[in-house]
Amino acid sequence: MKSIFKRLSLIAIGALTTVSIASAESELEKVMKERGLTQQDILAAAKTYTPSGGRDKYIVFSSGGQSGQVMVYGVPSMRILKYIGVFTPEPWQGWGYDDDTKKILAEGKIRGKQITWGDTHHPGLSETNGKYDGKWLVINDKANPRIAVIDLSDFVTKQIVVNPVFKSDHGGAFFTPNSEYIIEACQYGAPLDNNYHPMEDFAETYRGGVTIWKFDHDKGRILPEKSFTLELPPYMQDLSDAGKEASYGWGFTNSFNSELYTGGIEKGLPPFEAGCSRNDTDFLHVYNWKKLAELAKDDKNVKIVNGHRVVPIDVAVKNGAIFLIPEPKSPHGVDVSPDGKYIVVCGKLDTHATVYSWEKIQDLIKKKDFAGKDPYGIPILDMKKAMHCQAELGLGPLHNQFGKKWKNGEIYTSLYVDSQVVRWDYLTCKVEDRQNVNYNIGHLCGMEGKSEDPQGEYIIALNKLAIDRFNNIGPLHPQNHQLIDVSGKKMQLLYDMPIPLGEPHQAVAIRVDKLHPHVRYKMGTSAFTGETHVGKTLAGQEKIVRDGDHVYVYGTVVRSHINPEHVTVNKGDTVTFYLTNLERARG
Ligand code: K7E
């Protein structure tokens, strides 16, 4: 009897399941029809949809651009999780409104002037053996030459450092493979000192450079007194990358103004952009940061500018620590392959990406096989002799990310003018696939795609324009981050994520299981310094202390319960409130 009942109920359940699948199917068909969705759309939705309570596999740190902060979101859901206050006050999280955070923002003062905005540009994750270790995030401020360090144990900015010799900062922040140093290139040539020098003296007195910031990997702090700058000609040093494995110890920085042009449209001269794009090639700078770091320790190898150690060009040349290689017209990204054997450079105004061979470069340096010298005495290697191959990609190639099969040459490049992501093979220089994006992509973000351990799976196209992608919200459109599935033979566009911020310029992605942030702070810890706060007050210890006309309130807070509730002071007193949060629940 029992077993018959069981069988009957099983049949009933089976029938129910069939009915519910059938009704779900017809419901799905109905929704697809009503919303005009294709099978492909449904597949894309299934690849990104994350049910309530679900988690992402990757966390992305994206610069907030002129918003001066960092945005954190998940992949593949593309859900925004956090804004980290960096150079700009963030009222909702108290960033820039209390004494501790004011102190950090004040570290970013330039020549005594407080600057409460920034253009966060290139985020970089700390590395151990060339792999992301999930400990620290650094980001540069392009507009005001500064770098900030963010602690990934609580996602809070802990340090801001001003570059003492640069007047702009573009090619940063890039970690060396064991986070020994952070590379930061300047972009616009300018006097290294803070004095006036006329523009006519550009070639003689204006300089470019690369600052090599010493980083304390355990404490997560830049050590300015152990850092130095390699002086360079004012070629407008641009993006940089640190060599790895085979090319460990070296750094690569490209530049876009071998013409040393400074503009002058008002005097009838060609506009700046045209004038600095006349030559067919610019210069890739190849320098030995390891050797330079040794040289910089000795006072006789450096000049001190604004209290900072600068290795002059001639010292670097004499010690075989700097070389130039021509690279196609107005290059942009320079990206070192995970094994350090190839250096890929995109020529913004050239349709090619050029792959240089580290082995050939080293060989030329060893044999002193130079094609000549630049006006500043730096040896130039022959471009053809240093080259591995060149790939014709399309219009406006900018940046590169490596795929999971990087050993077989898998690489992705953004095409700004063509609005495309191209998958190609950097070993053979053959193009494999193209994906249209919408529109005008700048950087692209692979999953750990610039580390020694690229994960593949997705590429995010960081598009500067959205035009017709979203509802009309007035003349100014959001930016658009588009998620692309790169796991199959053909790339597939999955998701459009509007970003209503200053241009969120570049992003880095890391596997979630590499991050181990605190669940809560130890009671009385300052969220901003990570140390026990002088105002730490436990339940029952609340007090009001007067010191002359300064009144200190040691209070506690649990949700809406604040103690004390009344504080009576005299007119003209200064009052400091210390409120210790006693809440233990997560929130
Ligand atoms: Cu290509 Cu400033 Cu990152 Cu722009 S640099 S795209």
Residues whose N, C-alpha, C, O or C-beta is under 5 A from the ligand:
A	BS01	K7E	G442 H443
